[in-house]
Amino acid sequence: MRVDMSGSEWFESRSGGLNRYFTDLFGALSKRGDVSVQASSFGTPPAISGAHSWGPVGGGTRTRVAASRRILGDAHADVVDRHFALYGAPKRAYRGTPLEVVHFQGPWAAESLVAGASRGSAAAKRLFERLRYRGADHYVVLSQSFRDVLANDYHVDAGKISILAPGVDLERFTLRPEPAGSKPVVLCVRRLERRMGIDVLIRAWADVAARVPGAELHIVGTGTFEKELHELARSGQHGDSIVFHGRLDDEALGQAYAAATCTVVPTLSLEGFGLIALESLAVGRPVVVTDCGGLPDAVVDLDPSLIVPSGSVEALADRLTTALRGSRPSGAECRAHAETFSWSHVADRHIALYASLNVARDRTSE
């Protein structure tokens, strides 16, 4: 089976959940002997056969869209697997009649609107999304929450939508021993955007810091809401207990996880799953999440008490406090749970989906 994937950017050139998912899924599929896969995106591709780049990250939208219409590699494909609505060659550019699978990892237009884009810009993106998604043979989402969004807001036939949870790189994020005798640390790794709920976390932190002496909150990431969050942290009664780190590479991020007591994902809206939660669990650190979108799916089978109401300062402060005081799953329990989300398992499910779609099409054409 030949699969051609198209994404937005390779993860090494621009971090983010979508890019991490695209890059890691390609890597997992590349290790398989029953599928031939190639993938194109912007930025520097991984050193894996079949990985291509349309060019550097950045530049004008029209230029990037035009560049992405090129098929870099074999134009034969049984499945065209798209991961971002804006980029990728049209289906008619391929030889034969490949199946078209669209990964819906979030409503691009709605995310832009929440981030501060104009209504006109968001409307244009929404129109483009609907046009690009129309006519696909099948759709993949990460959670029931985004299945509902795709079916209800984009009017996609629910029978054409499959829920395939994401994976975590268990070799990159390895089990780290829990810090002994060190100060309690909560780690938050997020893009610093309004919908991520970091402002709610900072407001909750005043209560946590008062109840757990010496506790520190470490925030990793950058984004358009960064300035306001720094100001909020300075204006509150937090002393020097909140530390901003900016962006960290994988090695430094692993060290940050190792130094943490627990992590937190306080998203307010439009969360498909939260890959960062799986990374935390793989390292052996429990993660407190909100009941937003697909986040509960990452921890509900481990410990449902790790889920708190989205936007609640009080509930978030209470659960972080109890976690720091010892009410949390062990590192071994977290790791064992993360292992159920291996990328090899995710690759298995994708190949099974591709095969079933091919079989269904063959039967229809008989």
BALOBA-1460 file (C-alpha; in Angstrom, 3 decimals):
// residues 366
<rec num="1" residu="m" x="0.000" y="0.000" z="0.000"/>
<rec num="2" residu="r" x="1.344" y="3.444" z="-0.961"/>
<rec num="3" residu="v" x="0.485" y="6.416" z="1.266"/>
<rec num="4" residu="d" x="1.273" y="10.075" z="0.574"/>
<rec num="5" residu="m" x="0.990" y="12.383" z="3.598"/>
<rec num="6" residu="s" x="0.854" y="16.185" z="3.589"/>
<rec num="7" residu="g" x="1.232" y="18.360" z="6.674"/>
<rec num="8" residu="s" x="1.962" y="21.917" z="7.749"/>
<rec num="9" residu="e" x="5.519" y="21.982" z="9.154"/>
<rec num="10" residu="w" x="7.989" y="19.352" z="10.281"/>
<rec num="11" residu="f" x="8.197" y="19.362" z="14.064"/>
<rec num="12" residu="e" x="11.931" y="20.095" z="14.232"/>
<rec num="13" residu="s" x="11.342" y="23.349" z="12.371"/>
<rec num="14" residu="r" x="8.222" y="24.444" z="14.249"/>
<rec num="15" residu="s" x="6.895" y="22.849" z="17.409"/>
<rec num="16" residu="g" x="3.213" y="22.266" z="18.043"/>
<rec num="17" residu="g" x="0.781" y="19.427" z="18.527"/>
<rec num="18" residu="l" x="-0.254" y="19.122" z="14.880"/>
<rec num="19" residu="n" x="3.355" y="19.080" z="13.685"/>
<rec num="20" residu="r" x="4.400" y="16.596" z="16.373"/>
<rec num="21" residu="y" x="1.531" y="14.288" z="15.433"/>
<rec num="22" residu="f" x="2.259" y="14.480" z="11.699"/>
<rec num="23" residu="t" x="5.999" y="13.913" z="12.130"/>
<rec num="24" residu="d" x="5.661" y="11.034" z="14.592"/>
<rec num="25" residu="l" x="2.912" y="9.271" z="12.648"/>
<rec num="26" residu="f" x="5.064" y="9.412" z="9.521"/>
<rec num="27" residu="g" x="7.988" y="7.990" z="11.485"/>
<rec num="28" residu="a" x="5.869" y="5.151" z="12.851"/>
<rec num="29" residu="l" x="4.425" y="4.265" z="9.438"/>
<rec num="30" residu="s" x="7.916" y="4.370" z="7.902"/>
<rec num="31" residu="k" x="9.011" y="1.534" z="10.167"/>
<rec num="32" residu="r" x="6.367" y="-0.773" z="8.781"/>
<rec num="33" residu="g" x="7.047" y="-3.298" z="6.048"/>
<rec num="34" residu="d" x="3.473" y="-3.451" z="4.770"/>
<rec num="35" residu="v" x="3.188" y="0.170" z="3.660"/>
<rec num="36" residu="s" x="5.258" y="2.536" z="1.514"/>
<rec num="37" residu="v" x="4.903" y="6.072" z="2.840"/>
<rec num="38" residu="q" x="6.142" y="9.476" z="1.759"/>
<rec num="39" residu="a" x="5.362" y="12.794" z="3.409"/>
<rec num="40" residu="s" x="5.763" y="16.474" z="2.564"/>
<rec num="41" residu="s" x="5.685" y="19.530" z="4.795"/>
<rec num="42" residu="f" x="7.520" y="22.821" z="5.260"/>
<rec num="43" residu="g" x="10.800" y="23.026" z="7.142"/>
<rec num="44" residu="t" x="13.607" y="20.547" z="7.645"/>
<rec num="45" residu="p" x="12.384" y="16.952" z="7.242"/>
<rec num="46" residu="p" x="13.617" y="14.090" z="9.422"/>
<rec num="47" residu="a" x="16.405" y="11.887" z="8.058"/>
<rec num="48" residu="i" x="13.941" y="9.208" z="6.947"/>
<rec num="49" residu="s" x="13.453" y="7.925" z="3.417"/>
<rec num="50" residu="g" x="10.352" y="9.454" z="1.872"/>
<rec num="51" residu="a" x="10.426" y="12.688" z="3.923"/>
<rec num="52" residu="h" x="10.279" y="15.817" z="1.741"/>
<rec num="53" residu="s" x="10.126" y="19.588" z="2.199"/>
<rec num="54" residu="w" x="8.249" y="22.145" z="0.137"/>
<rec num="55" residu="g" x="10.635" y="24.808" z="1.402"/>
<rec num="56" residu="p" x="11.547" y="26.748" z="4.550"/>
<rec num="57" residu="v" x="9.086" y="27.669" z="7.279"/>
<rec num="58" residu="g" x="7.669" y="31.160" z="6.815"/>
<rec num="59" residu="g" x="6.790" y="33.226" z="3.756"/>
<rec num="60" residu="g" x="3.530" y="34.387" z="2.260"/>
<rec num="61" residu="t" x="0.424" y="32.223" z="2.318"/>
<rec num="62" residu="r" x="-0.088" y="32.273" z="-1.453"/>
<rec num="63" residu="t" x="3.515" y="31.265" z="-2.079"/>
<rec num="64" residu="r" x="3.304" y="28.437" z="0.436"/>
<rec num="65" residu="v" x="0.001" y="27.148" z="-0.934"/>
<rec num="66" residu="a" x="1.422" y="27.130" z="-4.460"/>
<rec num="67" residu="a" x="4.564" y="25.314" z="-3.302"/>
<rec num="68" residu="s" x="2.507" y="22.701" z="-1.473"/>
<rec num="69" residu="r" x="0.622" y="21.750" z="-4.626"/>
<rec num="70" residu="r" x="3.713" y="19.910" z="-5.871"/>
<rec num="71" residu="i" x="3.963" y="16.167" z="-5.278"/>
<rec num="72" residu="l" x="7.484" y="15.550" z="-4.017"/>
<rec num="73" residu="g" x="8.165" y="11.931" z="-4.818"/>
<rec num="74" residu="d" x="6.094" y="9.188" z="-6.382"/>
<rec num="75" residu="a" x="2.818" y="10.465" z="-7.830"/>
<rec num="76" residu="h" x="1.317" y="6.988" z="-7.411"/>
<rec num="77" residu="a" x="-0.677" y="6.669" z="-4.177"/>
<rec num="78" residu="d" x="-3.367" y="4.388" z="-2.847"/>
<rec num="79" residu="v" x="-4.134" y="6.803" z="0.003"/>
<rec num="80" residu="v" x="-3.637" y="10.569" z="0.218"/>
<rec num="81" residu="d" x="-3.557" y="11.465" z="3.914"/>
<rec num="82" residu="r" x="-3.956" y="15.199" z="4.649"/>
<rec num="83" residu="h" x="-3.144" y="16.791" z="8.016"/>
<rec num="84" residu="f" x="-3.746" y="20.496" z="7.329"/>
<rec num="85" residu="a" x="-6.480" y="21.958" z="5.126"/>
<rec num="86" residu="l" x="-4.336" y="24.650" z="3.520"/>
<rec num="87" residu="y" x="-1.588" y="22.494" z="2.025"/>
<rec num="88" residu="g" x="-1.229" y="19.498" z="-0.248"/>
<rec num="89" residu="a" x="-1.642" y="18.613" z="-3.908"/>
<rec num="90" residu="p" x="-5.202" y="18.134" z="-5.179"/>
<rec num="91" residu="k" x="-6.397" y="14.566" z="-5.517"/>
<rec num="92" residu="r" x="-6.560" y="14.863" z="-9.311"/>
<rec num="93" residu="a" x="-2.776" y="15.469" z="-9.428"/>
<rec num="94" residu="y" x="-2.103" y="11.844" z="-8.464"/>
<rec num="95" residu="r" x="-2.057" y="8.960" z="-10.894"/>
<rec num="96" residu="g" x="-4.994" y="6.646" z="-10.525"/>
<rec num="97" residu="t" x="-7.776" y="7.295" z="-8.049"/>
<rec num="98" residu="p" x="-6.352" y="7.358" z="-4.527"/>
<rec num="99" residu="l" x="-8.517" y="7.444" z="-1.430"/>
<rec num="100" residu="e" x="-8.480" y="10.784" z="0.368"/>
<rec num="101" residu="v" x="-8.279" y="10.721" z="4.169"/>
<rec num="102" residu="v" x="-8.419" y="13.997" z="6.099"/>
<rec num="103" residu="h" x="-7.098" y="14.324" z="9.642"/>
<rec num="104" residu="f" x="-9.219" y="16.909" z="11.441"/>
<rec num="105" residu="q" x="-7.022" y="18.029" z="14.337"/>
<rec num="106" residu="g" x="-8.944" y="21.167" z="15.115"/>
<rec num="107" residu="p" x="-11.196" y="23.845" z="13.601"/>
<rec num="108" residu="w" x="-8.615" y="26.165" z="12.032"/>
<rec num="109" residu="a" x="-11.063" y="29.038" z="11.604"/>
<rec num="110" residu="a" x="-12.390" y="28.858" z="15.177"/>
<rec num="111" residu="e" x="-8.882" y="28.658" z="16.619"/>
<rec num="112" residu="s" x="-7.885" y="31.757" z="14.634"/>
<rec num="113" residu="l" x="-10.916" y="33.659" z="15.891"/>
<rec num="114" residu="v" x="-10.127" y="32.810" z="19.517"/>
<rec num="115" residu="a" x="-6.519" y="33.890" z="18.939"/>
<rec num="116" residu="g" x="-7.686" y="37.347" z="17.852"/>
<rec num="117" residu="a" x="-8.136" y="37.098" z="14.073"/>
<rec num="118" residu="s" x="-10.845" y="39.196" z="12.428"/>
<rec num="119" residu="r" x="-14.219" y="37.676" z="11.713"/>
<rec num="120" residu="g" x="-13.601" y="38.145" z="8.004"/>
<rec num="121" residu="s" x="-10.340" y="36.217" z="8.155"/>
<rec num="122" residu="a" x="-11.934" y="33.456" z="10.225"/>
<rec num="123" residu="a" x="-14.870" y="33.230" z="7.802"/>
<rec num="124" residu="a" x="-12.485" y="32.857" z="4.850"/>
<rec num="125" residu="k" x="-10.598" y="30.085" z="6.635"/>
<rec num="126" residu="r" x="-13.825" y="28.310" z="7.505"/>
<rec num="127" residu="l" x="-14.959" y="28.440" z="3.880"/>
<rec num="128" residu="f" x="-11.634" y="27.065" z="2.725"/>
<rec num="129" residu="e" x="-11.829" y="24.266" z="5.301"/>
<rec num="130" residu="r" x="-15.303" y="23.236" z="4.202"/>
<rec num="131" residu="l" x="-14.307" y="23.254" z="0.536"/>
<rec num="132" residu="r" x="-11.168" y="21.231" z="1.214"/>
<rec num="133" residu="y" x="-12.902" y="18.705" z="3.435"/>
<rec num="134" residu="r" x="-15.821" y="18.255" z="1.043"/>
<rec num="135" residu="g" x="-15.570" y="15.087" z="-0.987"/>
<rec num="136" residu="a" x="-12.950" y="13.305" z="1.137"/>
<rec num="137" residu="d" x="-13.464" y="9.564" z="1.447"/>
<rec num="138" residu="h" x="-12.886" y="9.447" z="5.204"/>
<rec num="139" residu="y" x="-11.983" y="11.614" z="8.192"/>
<rec num="140" residu="v" x="-9.862" y="10.978" z="11.278"/>
<rec num="141" residu="v" x="-10.272" y="12.817" z="14.596"/>
<rec num="142" residu="l" x="-8.489" y="12.378" z="17.920"/>
<rec num="143" residu="s" x="-11.516" y="12.327" z="20.208"/>
<rec num="144" residu="q" x="-15.296" y="12.133" z="20.426"/>
<rec num="145" residu="s" x="-15.322" y="15.875" z="21.068"/>
<rec num="146" residu="f" x="-13.821" y="16.697" z="17.686"/>
<rec num="147" residu="r" x="-15.984" y="14.052" z="15.993"/>
<rec num="148" residu="d" x="-18.975" y="16.059" z="17.186"/>
<rec num="149" residu="v" x="-17.439" y="19.318" z="15.911"/>
<rec num="150" residu="l" x="-16.727" y="17.844" z="12.492"/>
<rec num="151" residu="a" x="-20.185" y="16.295" z="12.172"/>
<rec num="152" residu="n" x="-22.212" y="19.187" z="13.588"/>
<rec num="153" residu="d" x="-20.253" y="22.268" z="12.507"/>
<rec num="154" residu="y" x="-18.849" y="21.039" z="9.195"/>
<rec num="155" residu="h" x="-21.791" y="18.776" z="8.275"/>
<rec num="156" residu="v" x="-19.598" y="15.733" z="7.622"/>
<rec num="157" residu="d" x="-21.350" y="12.345" z="7.561"/>
<rec num="158" residu="a" x="-20.655" y="10.842" z="10.989"/>
<rec num="159" residu="g" x="-20.350" y="7.411" z="9.379"/>
<rec num="160" residu="k" x="-17.217" y="8.617" z="7.588"/>
<rec num="161" residu="i" x="-15.437" y="9.704" z="10.775"/>
<rec num="162" residu="s" x="-13.069" y="7.471" z="12.757"/>
<rec num="163" residu="i" x="-11.681" y="8.285" z="16.201"/>
<rec num="164" residu="l" x="-8.000" y="7.345" z="16.394"/>
<rec num="165" residu="a" x="-6.265" y="8.534" z="19.561"/>
<rec num="166" residu="p" x="-2.737" y="9.926" z="19.076"/>
<rec num="167" residu="g" x="0.478" y="8.348" z="20.286"/>
<rec num="168" residu="v" x="3.549" y="9.245" z="22.284"/>
<rec num="169" residu="d" x="7.186" y="8.510" z="21.503"/>
<rec num="170" residu="l" x="8.112" y="6.131" z="24.322"/>
<rec num="171" residu="e" x="11.795" y="6.221" z="23.356"/>
<rec num="172" residu="r" x="12.059" y="9.998" z="23.302"/>
<rec num="173" residu="f" x="10.060" y="10.429" z="26.516"/>
<rec num="174" residu="t" x="11.404" y="7.785" z="28.887"/>
<rec num="175" residu="l" x="10.454" y="7.043" z="32.486"/>
<rec num="176" residu="r" x="12.433" y="9.343" z="34.796"/>
<rec num="177" residu="p" x="12.868" y="8.737" z="38.529"/>
<rec num="178" residu="e" x="10.734" y="11.002" z="40.688"/>
<rec num="179" residu="p" x="12.739" y="13.868" z="42.221"/>
<rec num="180" residu="a" x="13.612" y="13.081" z="45.835"/>
<rec num="181" residu="g" x="13.786" y="15.795" z="48.446"/>
<rec num="182" residu="s" x="13.394" y="18.607" z="45.938"/>
<rec num="183" residu="k" x="10.888" y="21.436" z="46.001"/>
<rec num="184" residu="p" x="7.405" y="20.717" z="44.605"/>
<rec num="185" residu="v" x="7.155" y="21.808" z="40.965"/>
<rec num="186" residu="v" x="4.176" y="22.011" z="38.607"/>
<rec num="187" residu="l" x="5.074" y="22.105" z="34.917"/>
<rec num="188" residu="c" x="2.836" y="23.538" z="32.177"/>
<rec num="189" residu="v" x="3.894" y="23.099" z="28.540"/>
<rec num="190" residu="r" x="1.572" y="24.993" z="26.208"/>
<rec num="191" residu="r" x="1.411" y="27.524" z="23.416"/>
<rec num="192" residu="l" x="0.759" y="30.797" z="25.198"/>
<rec num="193" residu="e" x="-2.597" y="31.570" z="23.581"/>
<rec num="194" residu="r" x="-5.824" y="32.743" z="25.196"/>
<rec num="195" residu="r" x="-7.696" y="29.465" z="24.791"/>
<rec num="196" residu="m" x="-4.974" y="27.516" z="26.626"/>
<rec num="197" residu="g" x="-6.151" y="28.712" z="30.048"/>
<rec num="198" residu="i" x="-2.738" y="29.776" z="31.340"/>
<rec num="199" residu="d" x="-4.318" y="32.903" z="32.839"/>
<rec num="200" residu="v" x="-6.673" y="30.680" z="34.881"/>
<rec num="201" residu="l" x="-3.666" y="28.657" z="36.016"/>
<rec num="202" residu="i" x="-1.766" y="31.755" z="37.124"/>
<rec num="203" residu="r" x="-4.780" y="32.967" z="39.106"/>
<rec num="204" residu="a" x="-5.089" y="29.549" z="40.731"/>
<rec num="205" residu="w" x="-1.412" y="29.496" z="41.563"/>
<rec num="206" residu="a" x="-1.718" y="32.142" z="44.286"/>
<rec num="207" residu="d" x="-3.804" y="29.687" z="46.323"/>
<rec num="208" residu="v" x="-1.514" y="26.728" z="45.545"/>
<rec num="209" residu="a" x="1.620" y="28.639" z="46.527"/>
<rec num="210" residu="a" x="0.003" y="29.737" z="49.806"/>
<rec num="211" residu="r" x="-0.996" y="26.151" z="50.692"/>
<rec num="212" residu="v" x="2.200" y="24.426" z="49.529"/>
<rec num="213" residu="p" x="5.210" y="26.447" z="50.751"/>
<rec num="214" residu="g" x="8.106" y="26.499" z="48.327"/>
<rec num="215" residu="a" x="6.083" y="25.266" z="45.360"/>
<rec num="216" residu="e" x="7.000" y="26.591" z="41.922"/>
<rec num="217" residu="l" x="5.089" y="26.823" z="38.641"/>
<rec num="218" residu="h" x="7.214" y="26.435" z="35.503"/>
<rec num="219" residu="i" x="5.617" y="27.516" z="32.214"/>
<rec num="220" residu="v" x="7.161" y="26.398" z="28.920"/>
<rec num="221" residu="g" x="6.100" y="27.869" z="25.591"/>
<rec num="222" residu="t" x="5.642" y="31.020" z="23.536"/>
<rec num="223" residu="g" x="2.681" y="32.658" z="21.840"/>
<rec num="224" residu="t" x="0.597" y="35.766" z="21.223"/>
<rec num="225" residu="f" x="-0.683" y="35.917" z="24.836"/>
<rec num="226" residu="e" x="2.819" y="35.829" z="26.325"/>
<rec num="227" residu="k" x="3.109" y="39.507" z="27.289"/>
<rec num="228" residu="e" x="-0.227" y="39.551" z="29.102"/>
<rec num="229" residu="l" x="0.644" y="36.371" z="31.014"/>
<rec num="230" residu="h" x="3.947" y="37.808" z="32.197"/>
<rec num="231" residu="e" x="2.123" y="40.917" z="33.398"/>
<rec num="232" residu="l" x="-0.504" y="38.815" z="35.180"/>
<rec num="233" residu="a" x="2.183" y="36.809" z="36.934"/>
<rec num="234" residu="r" x="3.968" y="39.973" z="38.059"/>
<rec num="235" residu="s" x="0.754" y="41.606" z="39.300"/>
<rec num="236" residu="g" x="-0.339" y="38.673" z="41.458"/>
<rec num="237" residu="q" x="0.884" y="37.615" z="44.868"/>
<rec num="238" residu="h" x="3.197" y="34.950" z="43.525"/>
<rec num="239" residu="g" x="6.600" y="36.275" z="44.482"/>
<rec num="240" residu="d" x="9.169" y="34.501" z="42.328"/>
<rec num="241" residu="s" x="7.324" y="31.181" z="42.329"/>
<rec num="242" residu="i" x="6.308" y="31.416" z="38.629"/>
<rec num="243" residu="v" x="9.072" y="30.819" z="36.094"/>
<rec num="244" residu="f" x="8.693" y="31.286" z="32.318"/>
<rec num="245" residu="h" x="11.099" y="29.288" z="30.157"/>
<rec num="246" residu="g" x="10.096" y="30.061" z="26.583"/>
<rec num="247" residu="r" x="10.496" y="27.255" z="24.072"/>
<rec num="248" residu="l" x="12.612" y="24.207" z="25.035"/>
<rec num="249" residu="d" x="14.065" y="21.534" z="22.759"/>
<rec num="250" residu="d" x="13.279" y="17.875" z="23.440"/>
<rec num="251" residu="e" x="16.314" y="17.292" z="25.656"/>
<rec num="252" residu="a" x="15.597" y="20.319" z="27.826"/>
<rec num="253" residu="l" x="11.900" y="19.453" z="27.894"/>
<rec num="254" residu="g" x="12.734" y="15.970" z="29.143"/>
<rec num="255" residu="q" x="14.780" y="17.506" z="31.937"/>
<rec num="256" residu="a" x="11.891" y="19.822" z="32.804"/>
<rec num="257" residu="y" x="9.538" y="16.834" z="33.060"/>
<rec num="258" residu="a" x="12.069" y="14.993" z="35.235"/>
<rec num="259" residu="a" x="12.256" y="17.932" z="37.651"/>
<rec num="260" residu="a" x="8.464" y="18.231" z="37.957"/>
<rec num="261" residu="t" x="6.211" y="16.734" z="40.585"/>
<rec num="262" residu="c" x="3.233" y="16.865" z="38.239"/>
<rec num="263" residu="t" x="2.096" y="18.728" z="35.133"/>
<rec num="264" residu="v" x="-1.046" y="20.583" z="34.135"/>
<rec num="265" residu="v" x="-3.022" y="21.239" z="30.923"/>
<rec num="266" residu="p" x="-5.647" y="23.936" z="31.747"/>
<rec num="267" residu="t" x="-7.177" y="24.425" z="28.280"/>
<rec num="268" residu="l" x="-10.413" y="26.404" z="27.975"/>
<rec num="269" residu="s" x="-11.568" y="25.512" z="24.445"/>
<rec num="270" residu="l" x="-10.854" y="23.666" z="21.188"/>
<rec num="271" residu="e" x="-8.631" y="20.902" z="22.552"/>
<rec num="272" residu="g" x="-8.552" y="17.822" z="20.347"/>
<rec num="273" residu="f" x="-6.604" y="15.608" z="22.720"/>
<rec num="274" residu="g" x="-3.471" y="17.167" z="24.202"/>
<rec num="275" residu="l" x="-0.350" y="15.262" z="23.165"/>
<rec num="276" residu="i" x="1.549" y="16.984" z="25.950"/>
<rec num="277" residu="a" x="-0.474" y="14.998" z="28.491"/>
<rec num="278" residu="l" x="0.810" y="11.729" z="27.018"/>
<rec num="279" residu="e" x="4.399" y="12.993" z="27.058"/>
<rec num="280" residu="s" x="4.082" y="13.807" z="30.744"/>
<rec num="281" residu="l" x="2.668" y="10.379" z="31.544"/>
<rec num="282" residu="a" x="5.402" y="8.643" z="29.534"/>
<rec num="283" residu="v" x="8.027" y="10.347" z="31.706"/>
<rec num="284" residu="g" x="6.107" y="9.218" z="34.785"/>
<rec num="285" residu="r" x="4.519" y="12.503" z="35.802"/>
<rec num="286" residu="p" x="0.763" y="12.677" z="36.445"/>
<rec num="287" residu="v" x="-1.083" y="15.432" z="34.636"/>
<rec num="288" residu="v" x="-4.054" y="17.464" z="35.838"/>
<rec num="289" residu="v" x="-6.299" y="18.344" z="32.881"/>
<rec num="290" residu="t" x="-9.554" y="20.197" z="32.319"/>
<rec num="291" residu="d" x="-12.701" y="18.581" z="30.964"/>
<rec num="292" residu="c" x="-12.128" y="20.384" z="27.658"/>
<rec num="293" residu="g" x="-12.464" y="18.490" z="24.389"/>
<rec num="294" residu="g" x="-10.446" y="15.288" z="24.255"/>
<rec num="295" residu="l" x="-8.227" y="15.980" z="27.281"/>
<rec num="296" residu="p" x="-10.140" y="13.643" z="29.620"/>
<rec num="297" residu="d" x="-9.462" y="10.763" z="27.203"/>
<rec num="298" residu="a" x="-5.770" y="10.920" z="28.113"/>
<rec num="299" residu="v" x="-6.247" y="10.275" z="31.838"/>
<rec num="300" residu="v" x="-9.738" y="8.972" z="32.591"/>
<rec num="301" residu="d" x="-8.623" y="5.339" z="32.672"/>
<rec num="302" residu="l" x="-5.675" y="6.239" z="34.911"/>
<rec num="303" residu="d" x="-7.314" y="8.471" z="37.528"/>
<rec num="304" residu="p" x="-10.568" y="10.380" z="36.861"/>
<rec num="305" residu="s" x="-9.818" y="12.757" z="39.740"/>
<rec num="306" residu="l" x="-7.110" y="14.321" z="37.541"/>
<rec num="307" residu="i" x="-9.908" y="15.958" z="35.501"/>
<rec num="308" residu="v" x="-11.219" y="19.347" z="36.692"/>
<rec num="309" residu="p" x="-13.873" y="21.715" z="35.284"/>
<rec num="310" residu="s" x="-12.524" y="23.991" z="32.575"/>
<rec num="311" residu="g" x="-12.101" y="27.600" z="33.686"/>
<rec num="312" residu="s" x="-12.522" y="26.904" z="37.425"/>
<rec num="313" residu="v" x="-9.772" y="28.627" z="39.395"/>
<rec num="314" residu="e" x="-10.865" y="26.957" z="42.633"/>
<rec num="315" residu="a" x="-11.061" y="23.402" z="41.279"/>
<rec num="316" residu="l" x="-7.697" y="23.715" z="39.554"/>
<rec num="317" residu="a" x="-6.040" y="25.101" z="42.690"/>
<rec num="318" residu="d" x="-7.516" y="22.351" z="44.855"/>
<rec num="319" residu="r" x="-6.422" y="19.479" z="42.596"/>
<rec num="320" residu="l" x="-2.914" y="20.830" z="42.093"/>
<rec num="321" residu="t" x="-2.581" y="21.261" z="45.844"/>
<rec num="322" residu="t" x="-3.630" y="17.695" z="46.604"/>
<rec num="323" residu="a" x="-1.367" y="16.386" z="43.840"/>
<rec num="324" residu="l" x="1.630" y="18.198" z="45.307"/>
<rec num="325" residu="r" x="0.745" y="16.839" z="48.743"/>
<rec num="326" residu="g" x="0.870" y="13.264" z="47.464"/>
<rec num="327" residu="s" x="-2.565" y="12.414" z="46.039"/>
<rec num="328" residu="r" x="-1.416" y="11.364" z="42.586"/>
<rec num="329" residu="p" x="-0.654" y="8.211" z="40.565"/>
<rec num="330" residu="s" x="2.873" y="6.839" z="40.840"/>
<rec num="331" residu="g" x="5.447" y="7.241" z="38.102"/>
<rec num="332" residu="a" x="5.170" y="3.553" z="37.221"/>
<rec num="333" residu="e" x="1.382" y="3.804" z="36.918"/>
<rec num="334" residu="c" x="1.677" y="6.844" z="34.659"/>
<rec num="335" residu="r" x="4.214" y="5.136" z="32.413"/>
<rec num="336" residu="a" x="2.162" y="1.958" z="32.127"/>
<rec num="337" residu="h" x="-0.854" y="4.018" z="31.072"/>
<rec num="338" residu="a" x="1.200" y="5.961" z="28.488"/>
<rec num="339" residu="e" x="2.403" y="2.696" z="26.954"/>
<rec num="340" residu="t" x="-1.159" y="1.980" z="25.822"/>
<rec num="341" residu="f" x="-0.730" y="4.991" z="23.470"/>
<rec num="342" residu="s" x="2.409" y="3.808" z="21.636"/>
<rec num="343" residu="w" x="2.943" y="5.111" z="18.091"/>
<rec num="344" residu="s" x="3.291" y="1.533" z="16.825"/>
<rec num="345" residu="h" x="-0.261" y="0.893" z="18.009"/>
<rec num="346" residu="v" x="-1.436" y="4.118" z="16.346"/>
<rec num="347" residu="a" x="0.262" y="3.042" z="13.095"/>
<rec num="348" residu="d" x="-1.517" y="-0.327" z="13.299"/>
<rec num="349" residu="r" x="-4.869" y="1.407" z="13.532"/>
<rec num="350" residu="h" x="-4.137" y="3.714" z="10.592"/>
<rec num="351" residu="i" x="-3.048" y="0.872" z="8.331"/>
<rec num="352" residu="a" x="-6.149" y="-1.109" z="9.317"/>
<rec num="353" residu="l" x="-8.279" y="1.927" z="8.421"/>
<rec num="354" residu="y" x="-6.567" y="2.427" z="5.055"/>
<rec num="355" residu="a" x="-7.020" y="-1.279" z="4.245"/>
<rec num="356" residu="s" x="-10.687" y="-1.309" z="5.224"/>
<rec num="357" residu="l" x="-11.380" y="1.745" z="3.054"/>
<rec num="358" residu="n" x="-9.682" y="0.103" z="0.084"/>
<rec num="359" residu="v" x="-11.703" y="-3.083" z="0.595"/>
<rec num="360" residu="a" x="-14.948" y="-1.103" z="0.843"/>
<rec num="361" residu="r" x="-14.166" y="0.783" z="-2.352"/>
<rec num="362" residu="d" x="-13.314" y="-2.421" z="-4.220"/>
<rec num="363" residu="r" x="-16.621" y="-3.963" z="-3.154"/>
<rec num="364" residu="t" x="-18.528" y="-0.886" z="-4.269"/>
<rec num="365" residu="s" x="-16.894" y="-0.944" z="-7.682"/>
<rec num="366" residu="e" x="-17.687" y="-4.623" z="-8.314"/>
